Structures are given as structure tokens and as C-alpha cells.
């Protein structure tokens, strides 16, 4: 009797476990698409991440590390806090995605039907934007010594331009993705960087924050996993004749000797009728009355800067900057009517994951608004990144043990309709996005069209999509008021274009896995 009872309980418990696992997320149905989209761009062979996530088996090996990293929101690295700006290229996971991964690990990582799992994306080995107009390459190979230390190095890339040109994209291509951690761009028209390079016996010159000159243009930067985007057709940044593009490369610690010779693909606008992105840095010059940028030892000071905008602007992007004592920061604007516009907030500053952030749509800042940038520094022993032990007073400087108080604002003088400009421009040749959207095909008939376009959508599964029509200036001229439900199989939908002027447009269908675009021509 006892033996029968034991066997019966074993069967019951096994059935309960099977039911629980059956209701849990599986790799094939739920988890693979999250990992491949948000993690694998860096966690793959030859890239900078310490392990690869290119298969179910590899994800299982690191399952508990993955769960810990995503629940603590340490990975994927995306410092901006939600609700303080909507940015292009947001790598953060939704709460539902985090819960899905957590539940999957807790259920002992069920695989599901591996034959039906999404395929590993095919990542492009060359340019993701097409054929560049110019390629700028580091003149010498840099050696990363196997001493397990961070290295920050400036390299001079002469443009040799005979006239000013307007760029629509800079695409950094790491020569050795396993050690290139991030890159910042600067444009030198003074030859200062060339002199500093000549004075340094090694390729390039050393520097931690300041390149030693004032950049003549605003180009933001690059981090692993980030997708470079074109500016909209009417927006760009000037690359001056005879200028030098300076890249500051952060090489991550390595235990083995490595080599790098990276390059930058440059894409120019075809015409010169381009609105020029401008840059304004908030700095200690903007500190409120009574404050000086001095960080005493064993203190956690908060510095507040303020600036009143003399004209109405369209804010395109923002880039806070501190060194190793930085703890947190935020930027916002207060309009003359007293409304607050949240621009960015970083609850945990990390110098090693710094970057610039482009808004999905330009943020309109009325004339007379007050821009505020508030930054906190931790100069105590509680700050594990503090370069001084014991802590000591720190002031402004470009050295590793110095500090900076900066926030770069990238902007244009406001024009009506700027709020609708789509900065999340389509990617023409990205294999990654095309693979992720496998199973969704969109076509338009008639094309060209005069009165109405008919979208024919073929999908291998039911999914929610957002449908937009975008003009050549990047303005969104049509979008669904509500998310569009795409049925499995063939479905169609009509869009009235009779009110739109003749010209070229882009129809974009966006899903949770990415976006696909179709060119549309409207005739009159």
C-alpha cells in the first residue's frame, strides 16, 4: 500500500510539474526573439560581450546570469529612465519582457519546439547603411595590451575635403569589436589634434574626456549594439573643408594582446539645402549663483545649472557627461507658462556606458524657457569607482582623476511641424532587422497612386502593428490612431492619400520586432 501511494504521488507531482512547465514561457515561443533582438547584437562571436547568446544551449548555460542582469536592469545597457524623453534605439526591455525571461528561468528554461524557434539573425559584416561616400580609417593599428586595463585614445582621421559638405550619417565600424567599447566624435578645424598626435610617440594621443579643442560640429557617438540612422533629408551636420574627424575610442580591458584599426563610413547629403544641427553645452559657466565646481572629499554635492533659451528651438538630442565621481543626473526645461518638459534622467551614471541620445521626434522648447541640468557626484569611499583612496578634493579637468560637468544639447531653430519629424529613419540594408521581420511582407498597390493606396500584408502569425506614412522631410503625414491588428495570412488595408501633394513617401509598418518600409510615389 505504501509503495502504491508513493508511486501515485510521484505521478501526481510529475503531472503538476509538466502542467507548470507547459504554461511557462519557452525559448522557441517567447524568449528567443527577446534575446536575439536585445542581447545577441553584442553577445555574439567577435563582439565585446564576455559570452555569446547565439543558441538555446548558450542561453541555458547563462540563464541565471541573464535573469539577474535583466531584473536588476543592468542589461541591456540603457541608462535613460523611462518617462524622461523618448529616444531612438531604446535597447531596454519592457516589464513584460523582463517577467518573461524571469519566468522562463524559474521554470527551468523549457525549450519548446526548437524546430519552430526563430532563426539566429544574420548580422551584416559591412555597412548597414549601404555604400558610403567616404571612408576614414585609422592610419595605424592600435595595440591593446593584455594588462586588463581600460584605455581611452584619440585618433586623427583627416577628411581632406575641398569644400564644406553636409553629412547625413556617420557609421563607425570597429576593427576589433571584441575590445572597442564606445566611440565619441569630434571635428577639429584648428589642427590642434594633429599637433597632439605628433607630440605622442604612439598612434593618436591619450585623453580621458576633453579632446583639447572645441568641436566644430555635433556628431554624437557610437556604442556596441547601436544602430546608426540617417538624418532626415532636410537635417544634417557640416563637415568642414580640410577638417579632421577625431574619434575617441574606449578600449575595454583585455587579458590578451589585441589589435584594432577601425574606420568610419561617411554619408553626405546630395544637396546643400540642409538645416544644420547646432550644439550647446551646459557647463560650470551655467551654475546657479553661489556654486563653484569643486567636489570636496567625503561629500556628495549636487550641482545645478540653468540657461534661458533666447529663441524657440527643436531639441534633437542630448548627451550628459561626467567622469568617475558621477552618480546621477537629469535635464529638463521649464516653459514660461510653468510647464515642465522632462528631457533625460540617469539614475545611475556609468562612465563606461556613456553616450548621446537622439529623440524619436524633436522636442519643442518655447522661447524664454529655462533649461536645467542637475548632476550629483559621490566623492566618498562608498563610490567604488572613486579613483582616489582616501578621497580628495576634485576640480574641473580632462584627466582620469579630474571631473567634468557637461550636458550637450543638439538643436535646430524651431520651424512649424518639427515635432512630427521622424528621427527614427528607415534602415535600407540592415540584414538584422530584415531577419527579425521574417514572416511579414508588405506591398502597396497601385504604386504610383493618386487617391488611395492599398496595403497588402502577408504575415505568418497574428501581430499588432503601427502603420505610418512619412514624407521626404521625415514628417509623419499619416498614422493609425490605434494599433493595427495584422491577421495571419493575407490581409489588406486602405489609406486615403488624396489630400497629400505629389512626391515620394515611405510607408512604414512597425511591430514589436522592428520595422519594415516600402517606398510609395503619389502622383497628381
C-alpha angles and dihedrals in degrees: 000000000000091000091050091050092050092051090047093051090048090055092048093050091047090051092049091049091049091050092048092049091046091058094043123095114270132211093241099047105030119005108043094064091052094048095044093049101041107022112025096065086075101018098067139096114299095011130113100258115104095236137022129248102192100124145027091256093054092048090052091052090057098030098122092044089051092050092049093047096049097042090051087044091232089127140080087034108242112141101183115102116233115254093037102088133332109243139192115250098022104183096183122117124239119242088252091054092049091049091048092055092044093050091047092054092044089053090056096261102286112206102209116196103339091191088064096044119118113268120249107267117252105236117208117247094202136036116335091201101053132251111351124224092223136010120209115195132187105260093222137030115254119220117218106206117223094240096114093242134131116248127197114195135173119216126193117225110184112214096198088202115170092204139014113282132191115231124213096186144005112203116193115207114193115223090208111021091185092073107021104099104174141334135215123200128221132171118219121198095165101066087235093128091051090056093049090048091051091050092054116077092211126067111285120349136277123256140144107202118340117059090209097253139059110266113242093211142025114244105150111210149249137270129181113277093020117130114222113227133199118245112246112271095264098045130071148126128255122248103197125222115267089009127142122229107219120201122194107206122197109207113202121228114279131187092205131053111265136180132216137185106167129183140202124226112215123204120192131203112247094228136041096230092103130133108235120232110232130202132217121182122209105214143153086293086073098049115134116256115290097022125113124186098250121129109203121212116267093014136114103210126184119214123201125199128186137188131176114221111234092202140021110275141188108224110215103175147349136211123187117199134196135141131235099309093058114118108170141338143183139188130204142155129230113206124217087258090057097253117144120225112196110217107173140337128191113189092186117031114208116184090201092059100042121139148140123271127212119207116235087230126015113265114233112226113189121228112270094028118142115236113209130193117184122186133182124207128196112209096169135101087259088074103085090196093056105127092205124072111209094027117250136188112286129198139178116305145123096244125105092253094043125082141228136204108203141141119177118210117198112201152153130215103267121261125182110271096026090121089066097051109118110224090179091083122185120270109229102198109018108140089189096064093039091055093047089053094050108139095040119091125175128191133171129219133220096024114199092039137183110188111007138006124213117213115208111198125188115191133175090214142018110271143159118250140180116222121206137170115210129191127220091269091058094254117144105232097174136021137159112262087214130030112274117237110223112205124219109264122010123350135157139203134188129226123195110228098164092110095053123095120245115275147087121310139173123231109206125192112192127192134173088272098053139282139290124201135206124193114237129193121202119199132194 
